[in-house]
Amino acid sequence: MLFRSLLASWCFYRGSPRIHAWLHRSKVFGPLLDDWHHYHALRGSMKQRALAMVAAVVVASLLLNALPGWLRWVFFALVAAGLYTIWSLPTIPDDAPPAPRTVEE
C-alpha cells in the first residue's frame, strides 16, 4: 500500500494532475503522501503497519499456494528485500506535527 500510493502519486502527477490531486486529498493516502513530500519519511506507526501487513500477506500466500520449493525461496528473497526497503526508510515520530497539505482542499 505504501509504495503503491507513492508510485501512483508520482505517476499521476506526470500523467493526470486531477488524479494526483485526488490522491493527495484522500483521507487514507493524503497524510501519508504529505508526510513523504514534506519530511521524506514515514511515521513509525505507518511503518509498523506496512511491515505487519506485508508479513501477514506473505505468510498467508506461502501457506495457501503450492509453489515449488525453489520458487518459494525466490519469493522469500524478494519479500525480504521489500521488507528491508521499508525498514530502512527514514522514520519520523508519530507525535511530529502534521505535514503541510501539498494540495489545497
C-alpha positions, 0 to 999 in steps of 0.5 A: 500500500505504501509504495503503491500510493507513492508510485501512483502519486508520482505517476499521476502527477506526470500523467493526470494532475486531477488524479494526483490531486485526488490522491493527495486529498484522500483521507487514507493516502493524503497524510501519508503522501504529505508526510513523504513530500514534506519530511521524506519519511514515514511515521513509525506507526505507518511503518509498523503497519506496512511491515505487519501487513506485508508479513501477514500477506506473505505468510498467508500466500506461502501457506495457501499456494503450492509453489515449488520449493525453489520458487518459494525461496525466490519469493522469500528473497524478494519479500525480504528485500521489500521488507528491508526497503521499508525498514530502512526508510527514514522514520519520523515520530508519530507525535511530529506535527502534521505535514503541510497539505501539498494540495489545497482542499 
